[in-house]
Amino acid sequence: MTQYLISVIHQNDNGDYAIDAGPEEVERMFAAVGAFNEDLQASGSWVFAGGLEPPSTATVVDATGSDTLVTDGPFAETKEVLGGFWVVEAPDLDAALDLARRGSAACGQAVEVRPFQSE
């Protein structure tokens, strides 16, 4: 089976990367994601998953030159950031896309699906 990265593309217009929903909707999304995670684990598709803190907590490390540069946060100004991810195993792209559809519905955000490089 192939492993796929399902990336949650967190989007909002206010720039603070908070979920644009009230407390009841956030609770519903967390419950839906929890149920989706349980389904992934029960089906054997689960490898690993996690939600991420906002970009303001990020540190960029660049060791491509003679000195290592360490800076706070990302450089790009964007309305889309990586909000979380699942690493899943699926027999083919169609199966991975079905998992992505279910994950997107659960978390209320668009997701991107990419296969890992083969060894």
N, C-alpha and C positions, 0 to 999 in steps of 0.2 A: 504494500500500500504506500501511497505517496503522502507526505506530510505537506500541509498547506498552512499558510499564515492568513488568518482572517483578521484584518485590522479595522478597528472601529474609527471612523472618520468623524471626530467630534466637530460640530459646526455651530456657531452662533454669531450673532451680529454685534453683541455688546463688548466683545474683546476680553471678557474676564473668564471665559471658558467654563462658566457655571452652566449646569443643565438648565435650559429654558423651559422649566416646568414647575408646577406647584408641588408641595410636599406629597400630596396623594398620588400624583402622577409619577414622581420619583420613586415612591414606595412600590407602585405597580411595576415600574421598569426593573427595579432591583429584584423583585419577586420573580418576574418573567425571566430575567437573566439567570437567577438561581435555578429555576426549573429547567432552563435550556442546558445549563452546566450539568445538572443531574442526568438529563437525557443523554448528553454526550458521553458522560462517564459510563452509564448503563449500556450504551451501544458499543463501547470500546473505541469510539472515535477520539476521545479526550486524550491529549498529550499534556497541555499546559495552557493556562490562561491567566490574565491579570488586567486590572484597571490601572491607569496611570494618574499620577498627580498632575496638576496643570503645568504648562511650559515654564511658568515663573520659577518652578522648583528645579529646572534642568541645569546641568553644567555641561558645557561643550569642551571637549579635550581634543586638541589638534597637535599631533606629534608628527606631522608630515614634513616639517622643516627641521632645522638644526636645533631649535628650542621647542619645548612643549608649551603650548599656549592653553591656559585654562580660563574660560570666561563663563559668566553667568548667562543662563538662558539661551534660547535660539536666536539667530540673527534675523531670520525672515519674519516679516509682519504678514500674518495670514489669518484668515477666518476659519481655516481648517487645521486641526492638529490631531495627532494620534492620541486617542483617548483611552484605548485599551486594546486587547488582542486575545485571540484564541489560536493555539497551534493544535491542529486536528489531523487525524489520519483518515483518508478516504480512498476508495478504490479507483476513483477517476475524478476528473474536473466536474462532471455533472453532479456527482454526489457531494463534492465540496461546495458547489454553488447552492445546492439545496440546504446544506448546513449554514451557509452564509445567509441565505434568505431567512432562515429561522432565527439566526443570531441578530440580524438587522431588525427583525420584527420585535425581538425581545428587548433590545437595548434602545430602540427608537432612533437609531442613527444609521446612516449609510455605512457600508463596510466594503473593504477591498479584499479580494482573494488572490493570493500568489502562491504558486508551488515553491517549495524549497528546491535548490539545485540538487541534482542527483550526484552521487559520489563518484 
